[in-house]
Amino acid sequence: MAGILDSVNQRTQLVGQNRLELLLFRLAGRQRFGINVFKVREVLQCPPLTAIPKRNKFVKGIAHIRGQTISVIDLSLATGGRPIENTKDSFIIIAEYNRSVQGFLVHSVERIININWEAIMPPPKGTGGRSSYLTAVTEIDKELVEIIDVEKILEEISPSPTALTKEFEVAAISESLGDRTILIADDSAVARNQVKRALEGLGVSMHLVKNGREALTYLQETAKSCHSSVTEKIGLLISDIEMPDMDGYTLTAEIRMDPLLKPLHVILHTSLSGVFNQQMVQKVGADDFIAKFNPDELAESVRKWLQAD
């Protein structure tokens, strides 16, 4: 485990090069899964867990780790599999998503692999059951590795509020946008719907896509019918960072290199957090960075950049 922990702490510098590192693990069966190393704080042998009354059925219990109380989610049960019964011989992946820290109970942790986002593909269409919890898949050592939509699991356990609590001048925002559209790119259906529901309160027009490649293609096609820049028809872009095929950093860099797309305001909206992300935002030329998910903060950023034109 020491080697894995060292890797988790030290090997995150590939973010922004359309590459990522996945921590591979198994749940209650032979299937391999992956989680982005950059979300992982720590990997531990599962400590004793304390049961709590009226807890969600997916929460195995709570653990007291380094002075912090952390909910431990049985990742196998939460994705439709059988529960992990033998916690003593299992592991916890401590990860930070959406401004909070969670523990994910897994059966075993294997190794870290380095991979290009282009090798990360959307899950196959038309499959139900457990696959509905997948955000992407890839192939490692001729085996399928499934990447779980953690945001969907967290939303089922503790739904995020999407209603605006702050008052916004909707008429002014609508006037700033005009007949243009806000483009939203996110591979998680849950995250796309969260953004959509939050911005509906502003009365804006939205177009949703599933990854950076789709977003870039949409922008390039739209720009063909514009005289000077894509901003004639697209008001701004709200993009996730982690997405199959093309990540949000690479998408932003591609936009800044294209004269017709360059003027577009880009808001990176992601479950990733930390100083390193702020540095990457500046490096690729994004206008703003917002950690998921606070509807008021997102709406305020939309207002700011629409009215900045």
MOVENHU-V594536 format. One line per field, one symbol per residue. ss: DSSP state (2 for helix, 1 for strand, 0 for the rest). psi: psi as a letter, one per 20 degrees, with the letter a starting at -180 (. if undefined). burial: I if it has 24 or more other C-alpha atoms within 12 Angstrom, else O. Layout:
ss=???
psi=???
burial=???
This chain:
ss=022222222200000000111111110000011111222111111000010000000011111110011111112222000000002220111111100111111101111111112220100000002222211111110011111102222222200000000000022222222000111110002222222222220000011110022222222222200000022201111110000000022222222220000000011111000022222222220001111000222222222222000
psi=hgggggghhhmjjipikkqrppoqrqdjbipqrqqphiiphqpqpprpqpqqqkqqhiohaqqooljppppopohghhjjaqqognhhjaqpooqopljqpqpopqgqpfrpqpqqhhioqqqqqjpbchiijqirqrppkkqpppoqnhhgghhhgnpppiqpiqpqngghghhhhcjrqpppopiphggghggghgihiikqpqpprirhghggggggghhhjqggriihhpgrpoprgoqqgprhghgghhgiiohhhhipppppoqiqrrhhhhghghgikqhqpppqoohggghhgggghhii.
burial=OOOIIOIIOOIIOIIIIIIIIIIIIIIIOOIIIIIIIIIIIIIIIIIOIOOOOOOOIIIIIIIOIOOOOIIIIIIIIIIOOOIIOOIOOIIIIIIIIIOIIIIIIIIIIIIIIIIIIIIIIIIOOOOOOOIIIIIIIIIIOOOOIIIIIIIIIIIOOOOIOIIIOOOIOIOOIIOIIOOIIIIIIIIIIIIIIIIIIIIOIIIIIIIIIIIIIIIIOIIIOIIOOOOOIIIIIIIIIIIIIIIIIIIIIIIIIIIIOOOIIIIIIIIIIIIIIOOOIIOIIOOIIIIIIIIIIIIIIIIIIIIIIIOOO
